[in-house]
Amino acid sequence: MKKTRWFAVVYGLILTVVTLAGIEALASFYVPAWPARALRTIPPVNMDTTMKALTDKPWMGKPFNSWGMNDREHSLAKPADVSFRSVFVGDSFVEFALNPQTLPAAVEERATEHGVKGFEAVNLGISATNPRSYYYRMRDVALALSPDALLVFFFSGNDFMGADAGYGSLIPPLVDESPGGSILGSIMPRTNWLLVNRLRLSEFLRGNKPIPGEFDTLYAIAHGPAADRIPATVEHVKKYYYPDLSEQKLTEILSRGGDRFWAAFEKRPHDEEYLMGWLLNLIVASEVRQDNQATIRTPEDAEKYKADGEISATLSWLQAMQNLAAEHHVPLRVFLIPNASVAPDFVDFWKPWPRYYSWYILTDVWHQKLAQALAHTDVPFVDLRQDFMGVSGTYRMIDAHWTEKGVGIAADHVYSELTAMMAKQKQRSSGAH
């Protein structure tokens, strides 16, 4: 009887292993090759530059590389003619496709302008991700690229972790868009990718309500007759986002900015902005929700909202990245990106909607608290807040990302940090000889 029972157990285990292996093998026919599958769970979708709105913005339709990154092609192994390979990890501030040039590309350009040979900046920026994703992206991909420097970009506008989501505080989920952070992804990465992709479990997809043709609809409204803009916008928002709100209430909220709001969408060759559904949704949401955060008007108000848990959880991931980099003897820099509240023109633009703007006040206070906390750790960091403080024209009014001017300011500082890191590398190399 015992032999029969043991035979059943062993046979069951063998059958389970074979079945799982078969599922993983089948998944390989539908999943991109590594490292693409370890980087993002939805293939990047370029903007259709044949649309009337984008015919003069060819860079928006530029194909992403075979890894799914907004970058030129790179080899997995560091090329023989590259003496310094830097890898940029972050979210949309690193990936951003609405500008002609990403931050890594702008930094590479500065190296070329200074006559630096053998310099490479690899873009591993993915929109709608956070420090947890940065950690696994660094561990599972960036370090495999033989980097000479790791650069992590933390955006204070939406990168803070929840108080209960610190490093090591959670049981790994069964599936996750960062395969290295899930149970299934650790043993069946292709199957994990397929499940996340098919079930729309990525953070990017969860945060966007799919409305067919919305971009074209809102573009036509923004560039149509001035008298029709508010009525058409109210009709769209009521139909797709807030059917229970009255037209009068929506009109009052959405008409506060007057002509200045609509001027933001004027056609221009660079830094053009677009009316987006998610923005209209957030503006209205800030007016109708019942919570104290929307009542924040000053930094002093924001101080009342204790964020010790969020700061601690976020810090734990940044510290984990530093520990990981140190284990592999790769220098790390964390760059803190301030939100757009540091730009005077952005502040003025959003004055008609103080409840919406309250989030910027709150997270700017959190930004400063995080910088203070980092100063008491061994995490090397650069606070870009002073670079942008009081400088207009650096942030886009609508999506609050950097303009071309903003990218240039950031690239100058990042390149100066990398110059110092390259100098230290040369010192170490000469000392070894």
Stockholm file with secondary structure:
# STOCKHOLM 1.0

chainA/1-433         MKKTRWFAVVYGLILTVVTLAGIEALASFYVPAWPARALRTIPPVNMDTTMKALTDKPWMGKPFNSWGMNDREHSLAKPADVSFRSVFVGDSFVEFALNPQTLPAAVEERATEHGVKGFEAVNLGISATNPRSYYYRMRDVALALSPDALLVFFFSGNDFMGADAGYGSLIPPLVDESPGGSILGSIMPRTNWLLVNRLRLSEFLRGNKPIPGEFDTLYAIAHGPAADRIPATVEHVKKYYYPDLSEQKLTEILSRGGDRFWAAFEKRPHDEEYLMGWLLNLIVASEVRQDNQATIRTPEDAEKYKADGEISATLSWLQAMQNLAAEHHVPLRVFLIPNASVAPDFVDFWKPWPRYYSWYILTDVWHQKLAQALAHTDVPFVDLRQDFMGVSGTYRMIDAHWTEKGVGIAADHVYSELTAMMAKQKQRSSGAH
#=GR chainA/1-433 SS CHHHHHHHHHHHHHHHHHHHHHHHHHHTTTSCCTTHHHHCSSCCCCCCTTSGGGTTCGGGGCCCCTTSCSSCCCCSSCCTTCSEEEEEEESHHHHCCSSSSCHHHHHHHHHHHTTCCSEEEEEEECSSCCHHHHHHHHHHTGGGGCCSEEEEEEETTTCCCCTTCCTTCSCCCSSCSSGGGSHHHHHCHHHHHHHHHHTTCSHHHHTCCCCTTHHHHHHHHHTSCHHHHHHHHHHHHHHHTCTTSCHHHHHHHHTTTHHHHHHTTCCCSSSCCCCCHHHHHHHHHHHHCCCGGGGCCSHHHHHTSCCHHHHHHHHHHHHHHHHHHHHTTCCEEEEEECCGGGSHHHHHHTTTCHHHHHHHHHHHHHHHHHHHHHTTSSCCEEETHHHHTTCTTSBCTTTCCBCHHHHHHHHHHHHHHHHHHHHHHHHHHHHHC
#=GC SS_cons         CHHHHHHHHHHHHHHHHHHHHHHHHHHTTTSCCTTHHHHCSSCCCCCCTTSGGGTTCGGGGCCCCTTSCSSCCCCSSCCTTCSEEEEEEESHHHHCCSSSSCHHHHHHHHHHHTTCCSEEEEEEECSSCCHHHHHHHHHHTGGGGCCSEEEEEEETTTCCCCTTCCTTCSCCCSSCSSGGGSHHHHHCHHHHHHHHHHTTCSHHHHTCCCCTTHHHHHHHHHTSCHHHHHHHHHHHHHHHTCTTSCHHHHHHHHTTTHHHHHHTTCCCSSSCCCCCHHHHHHHHHHHHCCCGGGGCCSHHHHHTSCCHHHHHHHHHHHHHHHHHHHHTTCCEEEEEECCGGGSHHHHHHTTTCHHHHHHHHHHHHHHHHHHHHHTTSSCCEEETHHHHTTCTTSBCTTTCCBCHHHHHHHHHHHHHHHHHHHHHHHHHHHHHC
//
